[in-house]
Amino acid sequence: METVSTSPAPPLLDVNGIEVIYQHVILVLKGVSLSVPEGKVVALLGGNGAGKTTTLRAISNLLAGQRGEVTKGRIELRGERVEQLTPGDLVQRGVVQVMEGRHCFAHLTIEENLLAGAYARRDGRAAVAETLEKVYAYFPRLKTRRTSQAAYTSGGEQQMCAIGRALMASPRMVLLDEPSMGLAPQIVEEVFGIVQDLNRREGVTFLLAEQNTQIALRFADHGYILESGRVVLDGAASALRENEDVKEFYLGMGGGAGERSSFRDVKSYRRRKRWLT
């Protein structure tokens, strides 16, 4: 009987050993590698300054505006090198980023903000209208506030608007930067619940950068932890939640965690060599 071997499907996104330098001298990412399977939620975790936002900007080619560039490594989307593509090219290929801090157009209404996300689509008004109704189904609060100027809506509504605007591009992958920042806990739960629904029902892939490790690992399938521009640990989200190092340094559940903000602060620690290699 002949045996047919099957190899695992290639990832939607593959980042291999990238280095990023700002202003030609400041090395921010130091050999970052990660993989995002299609249809999954992957969390990029770490404290402020760890390199999460820079990683997302490298993937979506938004570094130039910050005088940054990828100087080493490869970024592939479905096997295609994308380092030289424009952000618009990536939108056409189904990759959209939601920036940290929401960045809604303050003088436009909620609905005008959402429709702005469909600027690159070429499938007609009926398809755009159908997507708009779908966005309103996921974010009913936005439908209620659709005629309000974004500047006069709450932080939670603006975050929902920013995510909804990305969905208007009909993406296959959303890069979501610090979705919990500045939001009340119940709104954070709501936003992450919607992300989970979009992933499961619509098949949207998410790569999200998040400082709130606890909630990110609850909703993600896989996680990568960054410190000082390097990936120091990765694994299934369920395994990371039970990892003693993660509990101590990122979930605040270990002895002395309040005194040590980083694993690198510990000079004699029995797992130090494994963590940093």
Secondary structure, 3 states (H helix, E strand, C coil): CCCCCCCCCCCCEEEEEEEEEECCCEEEEEEEEEEECCCCEEEEECCCCCCHHHHHHHHHCCCHHHCEEEEEEEEEECCEECCCCCHHHHHHCCEEEECCCCCCCCCCEHHHHHHHCCCCCCCCHHHHHHHHHHHHHHCHHHHHCCCCEHHHCCHHHHHHHHHHHHHCCCCCEEEEECCCCCCCHHHHHHHHHHHHHHHHHHCCEEEEEECCHHHHHHHCCEEEEEECCEEEEEEEHHHHHHCHHHHHHCCCCCCCHHHCCCHHHCCCCCCHHHHHC
